[in-house]
Amino acid sequence: MSTFAKQAKKSRSQETLEAYERAVARYGNPIEALAEIAYDDGNPIDLRLRALQDFAKYGNAQIKSIEITGQDGGAIEVKHGLKDQIMQTLAGLAEVKRSS
C-alpha cells in the first residue's frame, strides 16, 4: 500500500480514500492511480498535491547519504577542475576589462 493510501486512512478522509480506491480499481496499479488523482482537475488541490508528492517518490530515486573513504580508509583527493577553469576565465575577463 502506498504512503498516499496510508495517509488517507490515517486522516480518515473518505473523499481521498474513495478517489484512490476508484483509481486503483480502474488501473490496478497504484502508480497509475496516483497519476490519475494528481492530474484530475475534478479533485481538490490538496488531494492532487499529496498524490503528486507520493507519485514523485516512485519516479525519482531518493537521495541517501553515503560515506566515502580513500585508499586504506584515508582521505579522498578532490580536484576542482571546473572551479579552477571558472576562476581562470574570470581572471582573464578582469584582465581584458582593465586593459580596455
KOLGU-4560 file (N, C-alpha, C; in nm, 3 decimals, padded with zeros to 5 digits):
<recs>
<n_xx: 00.085 n_yy: -00.118 n_zz: 00.000 ca_xx: 00.000 ca_yy: 00.000 ca_zz: 00.000 c_xx: 00.090 c_yy: 00.124 c_zz: 00.000 mol: A seq: 1 type: MET>
<n_xx: 00.055 n_yy: 00.221 n_zz: -00.079 ca_xx: 00.138 ca_yy: 00.342 ca_zz: -00.092 c_xx: 00.122 c_yy: 00.431 c_zz: 00.030 mol: A seq: 2 type: SER>
<n_xx: 00.217 n_yy: 00.524 n_zz: 00.043 ca_xx: 00.212 ca_yy: 00.622 ca_zz: 00.151 c_xx: 00.085 c_yy: 00.704 c_zz: 00.140 mol: A seq: 3 type: THR>
<n_xx: 00.047 n_yy: 00.734 n_zz: 00.018 ca_xx: -00.074 ca_yy: 00.813 ca_zz: -00.007 c_xx: -00.196 c_yy: 00.744 c_zz: 00.053 mol: A seq: 4 type: PHE>
<n_xx: -00.209 n_yy: 00.615 n_zz: 00.029 ca_xx: -00.323 ca_yy: 00.540 ca_zz: 00.080 c_xx: -00.319 c_yy: 00.533 c_zz: 00.232 mol: A seq: 5 type: ALA>
<n_xx: -00.201 n_yy: 00.515 n_zz: 00.289 ca_xx: -00.188 ca_yy: 00.511 ca_zz: 00.434 c_xx: -00.227 c_yy: 00.644 c_zz: 00.496 mol: A seq: 6 type: LYS>
<n_xx: -00.184 n_yy: 00.755 n_zz: 00.435 ca_xx: -00.220 ca_yy: 00.887 ca_zz: 00.486 c_xx: -00.370 c_yy: 00.909 c_zz: 00.477 mol: A seq: 7 type: GLN>
<n_xx: -00.429 n_yy: 00.861 n_zz: 00.369 ca_xx: -00.573 ca_yy: 00.877 ca_zz: 00.351 c_xx: -00.649 c_yy: 00.803 c_zz: 00.461 mol: A seq: 8 type: ALA>
<n_xx: -00.601 n_yy: 00.684 n_zz: 00.496 ca_xx: -00.667 ca_yy: 00.607 ca_zz: 00.601 c_xx: -00.647 c_yy: 00.673 c_zz: 00.737 mol: A seq: 9 type: LYS>
<n_xx: -00.526 n_yy: 00.726 n_zz: 00.761 ca_xx: -00.499 ca_yy: 00.792 ca_zz: 00.888 c_xx: -00.584 c_yy: 00.917 c_zz: 00.904 mol: A seq: 10 type: LYS>
<n_xx: -00.596 n_yy: 00.994 n_zz: 00.797 ca_xx: -00.670 ca_yy: 01.119 ca_zz: 00.805 c_xx: -00.821 c_yy: 01.095 c_zz: 00.801 mol: A seq: 11 type: SER>
<n_xx: -00.858 n_yy: 00.970 n_zz: 00.769 ca_xx: -00.997 ca_yy: 00.931 ca_zz: 00.760 c_xx: -01.075 c_yy: 01.018 c_zz: 00.662 mol: A seq: 12 type: ARG>
<n_xx: -01.004 n_yy: 01.067 n_zz: 00.564 ca_xx: -01.069 ca_yy: 01.146 ca_zz: 00.461 c_xx: -01.136 c_yy: 01.050 c_zz: 00.364 mol: A seq: 13 type: SER>
<n_xx: -01.265 n_yy: 01.038 n_zz: 00.376 ca_xx: -01.339 ca_yy: 00.944 ca_zz: 00.291 c_xx: -01.325 c_yy: 00.979 c_zz: 00.144 mol: A seq: 14 type: GLN>
<n_xx: -01.326 n_yy: 01.107 n_zz: 00.112 ca_xx: -01.313 ca_yy: 01.151 ca_zz: -00.027 c_xx: -01.178 c_yy: 01.108 c_zz: -00.084 mol: A seq: 15 type: GLU>
<n_xx: -01.072 n_yy: 01.126 n_zz: -00.007 ca_xx: -00.938 ca_yy: 01.090 ca_zz: -00.052 c_xx: -00.927 c_yy: 00.940 c_zz: -00.074 mol: A seq: 16 type: THR>
<n_xx: -00.975 n_yy: 00.865 n_zz: 00.023 ca_xx: -00.967 ca_yy: 00.720 ca_zz: 00.015 c_xx: -01.050 c_yy: 00.667 c_zz: -00.101 mol: A seq: 17 type: LEU>
<n_xx: -01.169 n_yy: 00.722 n_zz: -00.121 ca_xx: -01.254 ca_yy: 00.678 ca_zz: -00.232 c_xx: -01.190 c_yy: 00.709 c_zz: -00.367 mol: A seq: 18 type: GLU>
<n_xx: -01.129 n_yy: 00.826 n_zz: -00.380 ca_xx: -01.063 ca_yy: 00.862 ca_zz: -00.506 c_xx: -00.949 c_yy: 00.765 c_zz: -00.535 mol: A seq: 19 type: ALA>
<n_xx: -00.873 n_yy: 00.732 n_zz: -00.433 ca_xx: -00.761 ca_yy: 00.639 ca_zz: -00.451 c_xx: -00.811 c_yy: 00.500 c_zz: -00.489 mol: A seq: 20 type: TYR>
<n_xx: -00.912 n_yy: 00.452 n_zz: -00.418 ca_xx: -00.964 ca_yy: 00.318 ca_zz: -00.445 c_xx: -01.026 c_yy: 00.309 c_zz: -00.584 mol: A seq: 21 type: GLU>
<n_xx: -01.096 n_yy: 00.415 n_zz: -00.629 ca_xx: -01.152 ca_yy: 00.416 ca_zz: -00.764 c_xx: -01.042 c_yy: 00.408 c_zz: -00.869 mol: A seq: 22 type: ARG>
<n_xx: -00.937 n_yy: 00.486 n_zz: -00.848 ca_xx: -00.827 ca_yy: 00.488 ca_zz: -00.945 c_xx: -00.753 c_yy: 00.355 c_zz: -00.947 mol: A seq: 23 type: ALA>
<n_xx: -00.730 n_yy: 00.295 n_zz: -00.831 ca_xx: -00.662 ca_yy: 00.165 ca_zz: -00.827 c_xx: -00.750 c_yy: 00.059 c_zz: -00.894 mol: A seq: 24 type: VAL>
<n_xx: -00.882 n_yy: 00.064 n_zz: -00.869 ca_xx: -00.972 ca_yy: -00.033 ca_zz: -00.931 c_xx: -00.971 c_yy: -00.018 c_zz: -01.084 mol: A seq: 25 type: ALA>
<n_xx: -00.961 n_yy: 00.105 n_zz: -01.131 ca_xx: -00.961 ca_yy: 00.130 ca_zz: -01.275 c_xx: -00.832 c_yy: 00.080 c_zz: -01.340 mol: A seq: 26 type: ARG>
<n_xx: -00.718 n_yy: 00.110 n_zz: -01.277 ca_xx: -00.589 ca_yy: 00.079 ca_zz: -01.340 c_xx: -00.522 c_yy: -00.046 c_zz: -01.284 mol: A seq: 27 type: TYR>
<n_xx: -00.554 n_yy: -00.082 n_zz: -01.161 ca_xx: -00.490 ca_yy: -00.197 ca_zz: -01.099 c_xx: -00.346 c_yy: -00.172 c_zz: -01.059 mol: A seq: 28 type: GLY>
<n_xx: -00.301 n_yy: -00.049 n_zz: -01.072 ca_xx: -00.163 ca_yy: -00.014 ca_zz: -01.043 c_xx: -00.162 c_yy: 00.114 c_zz: -00.960 mol: A seq: 29 type: ASN>
<n_xx: -00.106 n_yy: 00.110 n_zz: -00.839 ca_xx: -00.108 ca_yy: 00.229 ca_zz: -00.753 c_xx: -00.038 c_yy: 00.350 c_zz: -00.814 mol: A seq: 30 type: PRO>
<n_xx: 00.065 n_yy: 00.329 n_zz: -00.893 ca_xx: 00.137 ca_yy: 00.441 ca_zz: -00.953 c_xx: 00.048 c_yy: 00.512 c_zz: -01.055 mol: A seq: 31 type: ILE>
<n_xx: -00.019 n_yy: 00.436 n_zz: -01.138 ca_xx: -00.111 ca_yy: 00.496 ca_zz: -01.235 c_xx: -00.229 c_yy: 00.561 c_zz: -01.164 mol: A seq: 32 type: GLU>
<n_xx: -00.271 n_yy: 00.502 n_zz: -01.052 ca_xx: -00.380 ca_yy: 00.560 ca_zz: -00.975 c_xx: -00.340 c_yy: 00.697 c_zz: -00.919 mol: A seq: 33 type: ALA>
<n_xx: -00.218 n_yy: 00.706 n_zz: -00.869 ca_xx: -00.170 ca_yy: 00.835 ca_zz: -00.816 c_xx: -00.162 c_yy: 00.940 c_zz: -00.926 mol: A seq: 34 type: LEU>
<n_xx: -00.118 n_yy: 00.898 n_zz: -01.043 ca_xx: -00.111 ca_yy: 00.992 ca_zz: -01.156 c_xx: -00.250 c_yy: 01.039 c_zz: -01.195 mol: A seq: 35 type: ALA>
<n_xx: -00.346 n_yy: 00.947 n_zz: -01.197 ca_xx: -00.485 ca_yy: 00.983 ca_zz: -01.229 c_xx: -00.539 c_yy: 01.085 c_zz: -01.130 mol: A seq: 36 type: GLU>
<n_xx: -00.516 n_yy: 01.062 n_zz: -01.001 ca_xx: -00.564 ca_yy: 01.154 ca_zz: -00.898 c_xx: -00.496 c_yy: 01.290 c_zz: -00.913 mol: A seq: 37 type: ILE>
<n_xx: -00.366 n_yy: 01.289 n_zz: -00.935 ca_xx: -00.289 ca_yy: 01.413 ca_zz: -00.943 c_xx: -00.329 c_yy: 01.500 c_zz: -01.062 mol: A seq: 38 type: ALA>
<n_xx: -00.363 n_yy: 01.439 n_zz: -01.172 ca_xx: -00.390 ca_yy: 01.516 ca_zz: -01.294 c_xx: -00.539 c_yy: 01.534 c_zz: -01.324 mol: A seq: 39 type: TYR>
<n_xx: -00.624 n_yy: 01.490 n_zz: -01.232 ca_xx: -00.768 ca_yy: 01.506 ca_zz: -01.250 c_xx: -00.810 c_yy: 01.642 c_zz: -01.192 mol: A seq: 40 type: ASP>
<n_xx: -00.851 n_yy: 01.734 n_zz: -01.281 ca_xx: -00.891 ca_yy: 01.868 ca_zz: -01.238 c_xx: -01.012 c_yy: 01.867 c_zz: -01.146 mol: A seq: 41 type: ASP>
<n_xx: -01.086 n_yy: 01.759 n_zz: -01.144 ca_xx: -01.204 ca_yy: 01.749 ca_zz: -01.058 c_xx: -01.170 c_yy: 01.723 c_zz: -00.912 mol: A seq: 42 type: GLY>
<n_xx: -01.046 n_yy: 01.684 n_zz: -00.883 ca_xx: -01.005 ca_yy: 01.658 ca_zz: -00.745 c_xx: -00.960 c_yy: 01.786 c_zz: -00.677 mol: A seq: 43 type: ASN>
<n_xx: -00.982 n_yy: 01.797 n_zz: -00.545 ca_xx: -00.936 ca_yy: 01.915 ca_zz: -00.472 c_xx: -00.783 c_yy: 01.929 c_zz: -00.483 mol: A seq: 44 type: PRO>
<n_xx: -00.735 n_yy: 02.051 n_zz: -00.480 ca_xx: -00.592 ca_yy: 02.078 ca_zz: -00.500 c_xx: -00.505 c_yy: 02.010 c_zz: -00.394 mol: A seq: 45 type: ILE>
<n_xx: -00.551 n_yy: 02.003 n_zz: -00.268 ca_xx: -00.469 ca_yy: 01.939 ca_zz: -00.165 c_xx: -00.456 c_yy: 01.789 c_zz: -00.191 mol: A seq: 46 type: ASP>
<n_xx: -00.562 n_yy: 01.728 n_zz: -00.242 ca_xx: -00.558 ca_yy: 01.586 ca_zz: -00.277 c_xx: -00.462 c_yy: 01.563 c_zz: -00.394 mol: A seq: 47 type: LEU>
<n_xx: -00.469 n_yy: 01.650 n_zz: -00.494 ca_xx: -00.381 ca_yy: 01.639 ca_zz: -00.610 c_xx: -00.235 c_yy: 01.656 c_zz: -00.569 mol: A seq: 48 type: ARG>
<n_xx: -00.208 n_yy: 01.752 n_zz: -00.479 ca_xx: -00.072 ca_yy: 01.776 ca_zz: -00.433 c_xx: -00.016 c_yy: 01.655 c_zz: -00.359 mol: A seq: 49 type: LEU>
<n_xx: -00.095 n_yy: 01.597 n_zz: -00.270 ca_xx: -00.047 ca_yy: 01.479 ca_zz: -00.196 c_xx: -00.019 c_yy: 01.363 c_zz: -00.291 mol: A seq: 50 type: ARG>
<n_xx: -00.105 n_yy: 01.348 n_zz: -00.392 ca_xx: -00.083 ca_yy: 01.240 ca_zz: -00.489 c_xx: 00.046 c_yy: 01.264 c_zz: -00.567 mol: A seq: 51 type: ALA>
<n_xx: 00.072 n_yy: 01.389 n_zz: -00.606 ca_xx: 00.196 ca_yy: 01.420 ca_zz: -00.678 c_xx: 00.319 c_yy: 01.395 c_zz: -00.592 mol: A seq: 52 type: LEU>
<n_xx: 00.310 n_yy: 01.430 n_zz: -00.464 ca_xx: 00.424 ca_yy: 01.408 ca_zz: -00.375 c_xx: 00.455 c_yy: 01.259 c_zz: -00.364 mol: A seq: 53 type: GLN>
<n_xx: 00.353 n_yy: 01.178 n_zz: -00.350 ca_xx: 00.376 ca_yy: 01.034 ca_zz: -00.340 c_xx: 00.420 c_yy: 00.976 c_zz: -00.473 mol: A seq: 54 type: ASP>
<n_xx: 00.362 n_yy: 01.025 n_zz: -00.583 ca_xx: 00.397 ca_yy: 00.979 ca_zz: -00.717 c_xx: 00.544 c_yy: 01.008 c_zz: -00.747 mol: A seq: 55 type: PHE>
<n_xx: 00.593 n_yy: 01.124 n_zz: -00.703 ca_xx: 00.732 ca_yy: 01.163 ca_zz: -00.729 c_xx: 00.831 c_yy: 01.066 c_zz: -00.665 mol: A seq: 56 type: ALA>
<n_xx: 00.794 n_yy: 01.006 n_zz: -00.554 ca_xx: 00.883 ca_yy: 00.910 ca_zz: -00.487 c_xx: 00.908 c_yy: 00.787 c_zz: -00.574 mol: A seq: 57 type: LYS>
<n_xx: 00.810 n_yy: 00.751 n_zz: -00.655 ca_xx: 00.827 ca_yy: 00.635 ca_zz: -00.742 c_xx: 00.912 c_yy: 00.667 c_zz: -00.864 mol: A seq: 58 type: TYR>
<n_xx: 00.905 n_yy: 00.790 n_zz: -00.911 ca_xx: 00.975 ca_yy: 00.828 ca_zz: -01.033 c_xx: 01.118 c_yy: 00.870 c_zz: -01.012 mol: A seq: 59 type: GLY>
<n_xx: 01.152 n_yy: 00.914 n_zz: -00.893 ca_xx: 01.286 ca_yy: 00.965 ca_zz: -00.865 c_xx: 01.346 c_yy: 00.891 c_zz: -00.747 mol: A seq: 60 type: ASN>
<n_xx: 01.470 n_yy: 00.852 n_zz: -00.764 ca_xx: 01.539 ca_yy: 00.785 ca_zz: -00.653 c_xx: 01.557 c_yy: 00.885 c_zz: -00.539 mol: A seq: 61 type: ALA>
<n_xx: 01.537 n_yy: 00.838 n_zz: -00.419 ca_xx: 01.558 ca_yy: 00.925 ca_zz: -00.305 c_xx: 01.707 c_yy: 00.928 c_zz: -00.275 mol: A seq: 62 type: GLN>
<n_xx: 01.756 n_yy: 01.046 n_zz: -00.248 ca_xx: 01.899 ca_yy: 01.063 ca_zz: -00.223 c_xx: 01.931 c_yy: 01.021 c_zz: -00.081 mol: A seq: 63 type: ILE>
<n_xx: 02.029 n_yy: 00.938 n_zz: -00.067 ca_xx: 02.072 ca_yy: 00.893 ca_zz: 00.065 c_xx: 02.220 c_yy: 00.925 c_zz: 00.081 mol: A seq: 64 type: LYS>
<n_xx: 02.257 n_yy: 00.961 n_zz: 00.200 ca_xx: 02.398 ca_yy: 00.992 ca_zz: 00.223 c_xx: 02.478 c_yy: 00.862 c_zz: 00.235 mol: A seq: 65 type: SER>
<n_xx: 02.600 n_yy: 00.868 n_zz: 00.187 ca_xx: 02.690 ca_yy: 00.754 ca_zz: 00.199 c_xx: 02.826 c_yy: 00.806 c_zz: 00.242 mol: A seq: 66 type: ILE>
<n_xx: 02.901 n_yy: 00.721 n_zz: 00.306 ca_xx: 03.035 ca_yy: 00.759 ca_zz: 00.349 c_xx: 03.134 c_yy: 00.706 c_zz: 00.247 mol: A seq: 67 type: GLU>
<n_xx: 03.224 n_yy: 00.793 n_zz: 00.204 ca_xx: 03.325 ca_yy: 00.755 ca_zz: 00.106 c_xx: 03.462 c_yy: 00.778 c_zz: 00.169 mol: A seq: 68 type: ILE>
<n_xx: 03.546 n_yy: 00.679 n_zz: 00.158 ca_xx: 03.682 ca_yy: 00.696 ca_zz: 00.208 c_xx: 03.780 c_yy: 00.661 c_zz: 00.097 mol: A seq: 69 type: THR>
<n_xx: 03.898 n_yy: 00.715 n_zz: 00.111 ca_xx: 04.002 ca_yy: 00.689 ca_zz: 00.013 c_xx: 04.070 c_yy: 00.556 c_zz: 00.038 mol: A seq: 70 type: GLY>
<n_xx: 04.183 n_yy: 00.540 n_zz: -00.027 ca_xx: 04.260 ca_yy: 00.418 ca_zz: -00.014 c_xx: 04.297 c_yy: 00.395 c_zz: 00.132 mol: A seq: 71 type: GLN>
<n_xx: 04.280 n_yy: 00.273 n_zz: 00.179 ca_xx: 04.310 ca_yy: 00.234 ca_zz: 00.317 c_xx: 04.233 c_yy: 00.318 c_zz: 00.419 mol: A seq: 72 type: ASP>
<n_xx: 04.115 n_yy: 00.365 n_zz: 00.382 ca_xx: 04.032 ca_yy: 00.441 ca_zz: 00.475 c_xx: 04.074 c_yy: 00.585 c_zz: 00.494 mol: A seq: 73 type: GLY>
<n_xx: 04.170 n_yy: 00.630 n_zz: 00.415 ca_xx: 04.220 ca_yy: 00.767 ca_zz: 00.427 c_xx: 04.132 c_yy: 00.868 c_zz: 00.355 mol: A seq: 74 type: GLY>
<n_xx: 04.182 n_yy: 00.988 n_zz: 00.348 ca_xx: 04.109 ca_yy: 01.098 ca_zz: 00.284 c_xx: 04.106 c_yy: 01.078 c_zz: 00.133 mol: A seq: 75 type: ALA>
<n_xx: 04.010 n_yy: 01.141 n_zz: 00.070 ca_xx: 03.996 ca_yy: 01.136 ca_zz: -00.075 c_xx: 04.048 c_yy: 01.266 c_zz: -00.132 mol: A seq: 76 type: ILE>
<n_xx: 04.127 n_yy: 01.255 n_zz: -00.237 ca_xx: 04.178 ca_yy: 01.374 ca_zz: -00.304 c_xx: 04.071 c_yy: 01.425 c_zz: -00.399 mol: A seq: 77 type: GLU>
<n_xx: 04.034 n_yy: 01.549 n_zz: -00.382 ca_xx: 03.930 ca_yy: 01.609 ca_zz: -00.466 c_xx: 03.994 c_yy: 01.717 c_zz: -00.551 mol: A seq: 78 type: VAL>
<n_xx: 03.971 n_yy: 01.709 n_zz: -00.679 ca_xx: 04.023 ca_yy: 01.810 ca_zz: -00.770 c_xx: 03.907 c_yy: 01.893 c_zz: -00.819 mol: A seq: 79 type: LYS>
<n_xx: 03.922 n_yy: 02.022 n_zz: -00.814 ca_xx: 03.817 ca_yy: 02.113 ca_zz: -00.855 c_xx: 03.851 c_yy: 02.171 c_zz: -00.992 mol: A seq: 80 type: HIS>
<n_xx: 03.852 n_yy: 02.088 n_zz: -01.092 ca_xx: 03.889 ca_yy: 02.131 ca_zz: -01.226 c_xx: 03.796 c_yy: 02.239 c_zz: -01.279 mol: A seq: 81 type: GLY>
<n_xx: 03.666 n_yy: 02.221 n_zz: -01.263 ca_xx: 03.571 ca_yy: 02.319 ca_zz: -01.314 c_xx: 03.586 c_yy: 02.451 c_zz: -01.240 mol: A seq: 82 type: LEU>
<n_xx: 03.604 n_yy: 02.444 n_zz: -01.110 ca_xx: 03.621 ca_yy: 02.566 ca_zz: -01.032 c_xx: 03.745 c_yy: 02.642 c_zz: -01.080 mol: A seq: 83 type: LYS>
<n_xx: 03.853 n_yy: 02.571 n_zz: -01.102 ca_xx: 03.976 ca_yy: 02.634 ca_zz: -01.149 c_xx: 03.957 c_yy: 02.697 c_zz: -01.287 mol: A seq: 84 type: ASP>
<n_xx: 03.886 n_yy: 02.629 n_zz: -01.374 ca_xx: 03.859 ca_yy: 02.684 ca_zz: -01.507 c_xx: 03.777 c_yy: 02.812 c_zz: -01.499 mol: A seq: 85 type: GLN>
<n_xx: 03.676 n_yy: 02.811 n_zz: -01.414 ca_xx: 03.592 ca_yy: 02.929 ca_zz: -01.398 c_xx: 03.673 c_yy: 03.046 c_zz: -01.342 mol: A seq: 86 type: ILE>
<n_xx: 03.756 n_yy: 03.019 n_zz: -01.242 ca_xx: 03.838 ca_yy: 03.124 ca_zz: -01.183 c_xx: 03.937 c_yy: 03.182 c_zz: -01.285 mol: A seq: 87 type: MET>
<n_xx: 03.996 n_yy: 03.096 n_zz: -01.368 ca_xx: 04.087 ca_yy: 03.142 ca_zz: -01.471 c_xx: 04.014 c_yy: 03.228 c_zz: -01.575 mol: A seq: 88 type: GLN>
<n_xx: 03.894 n_yy: 03.186 n_zz: -01.611 ca_xx: 03.814 ca_yy: 03.262 ca_zz: -01.707 c_xx: 03.779 c_yy: 03.399 c_zz: -01.650 mol: A seq: 89 type: THR>
<n_xx: 03.737 n_yy: 03.402 n_zz: -01.525 ca_xx: 03.702 ca_yy: 03.530 ca_zz: -01.461 c_xx: 03.824 c_yy: 03.621 c_zz: -01.450 mol: A seq: 90 type: LEU>
<n_xx: 03.940 n_yy: 03.562 n_zz: -01.417 ca_xx: 04.062 ca_yy: 03.642 ca_zz: -01.409 c_xx: 04.097 c_yy: 03.699 c_zz: -01.546 mol: A seq: 91 type: ALA>
<n_xx: 04.079 n_yy: 03.618 n_zz: -01.651 ca_xx: 04.106 ca_yy: 03.665 ca_zz: -01.786 c_xx: 04.012 c_yy: 03.775 c_zz: -01.827 mol: A seq: 92 type: GLY>
<n_xx: 03.885 n_yy: 03.766 n_zz: -01.790 ca_xx: 03.787 ca_yy: 03.869 ca_zz: -01.820 c_xx: 03.820 c_yy: 04.000 c_zz: -01.747 mol: A seq: 93 type: LEU>
<n_xx: 03.864 n_yy: 03.985 n_zz: -01.622 ca_xx: 03.902 ca_yy: 04.103 ca_zz: -01.544 c_xx: 04.023 c_yy: 04.172 c_zz: -01.607 mol: A seq: 94 type: ALA>
<n_xx: 04.118 n_yy: 04.093 n_zz: -01.657 ca_xx: 04.237 ca_yy: 04.148 ca_zz: -01.721 c_xx: 04.199 c_yy: 04.222 c_zz: -01.849 mol: A seq: 95 type: GLU>
<n_xx: 04.107 n_yy: 04.164 n_zz: -01.927 ca_xx: 04.063 ca_yy: 04.227 ca_zz: -02.050 c_xx: 03.995 c_yy: 04.360 c_zz: -02.018 mol: A seq: 96 type: VAL>
<n_xx: 03.915 n_yy: 04.360 n_zz: -01.915 ca_xx: 03.843 ca_yy: 04.483 ca_zz: -01.876 c_xx: 03.941 c_yy: 04.592 c_zz: -01.833 mol: A seq: 97 type: LYS>
<n_xx: 04.044 n_yy: 04.552 n_zz: -01.758 ca_xx: 04.143 ca_yy: 04.650 ca_zz: -01.711 c_xx: 04.222 c_yy: 04.711 c_zz: -01.828 mol: A seq: 98 type: ARG>
<n_xx: 04.250 n_yy: 04.627 n_zz: -01.926 ca_xx: 04.333 ca_yy: 04.675 ca_zz: -02.039 c_xx: 04.252 c_yy: 04.755 c_zz: -02.140 mol: A seq: 99 type: SER>
<n_xx: 04.121 n_yy: 04.754 n_zz: -02.132 ca_xx: 04.040 ca_yy: 04.829 ca_zz: -02.229 c_xx: 04.003 c_yy: 04.967 c_zz: -02.180 mol: A seq: 100 type: SER>
</recs>
